[in-house]
């Protein structure tokens, strides 16, 4: 029998609508011709992300039972989901959580130490939707809904999130769209095969990518 995962962390490659034409934009965006995540790794539509969930009804034995899978991994009937999202995908992230069989309960917010990009307001936060499948209480009741952490490479998430999850939710632990392996977790993600900072759209010439404002970060 395969392992049933009780706690899932997922950082989907949200597909942004923003595009820039040749010669437009700044720095890396100008070279790649695409803004944000699409210039670094393959992105997915909302429908593709939702389709990772496969509910199945198993008939037989003393009673019927349901089986849920995410990316081929079996999920326990009572489980927690931590789903990364940005301000632009807050509504879509709730939709994904619900389509995966989880009920959104609260939001954890990463407060960044420097200002980012944004179409209307300048982003300084990213979020983790906490959602529940079935009935599974948290292990503690002293965790705040925000945390401060430095910004790493493009789309890299702070390690403190693992500490929060491990103190609040029981294992076994599964991470989807993983960048690096962590002890005690099962990892699933294409980016385990390559360096996370390596763009998938490579410029034809070697160019030093420098943001015109050193106080800003590239959008994620």
PyMOL commands that set and color helices and strands:
alter all, ss='L'
color gray80, all
select helices_A, chain A and resi 27-32+36-39+46-50+87-99+160-168+190-193
alter helices_A, ss='H'
color red, helices_A
select strands_A, chain A and resi 5-10+53-58+65-70+73-85+103-111+125-133+146-148+173-176+185-188
alter strands_A, ss='S'
color yellow, strands_A
deselect
rebuild
show_as cartoon
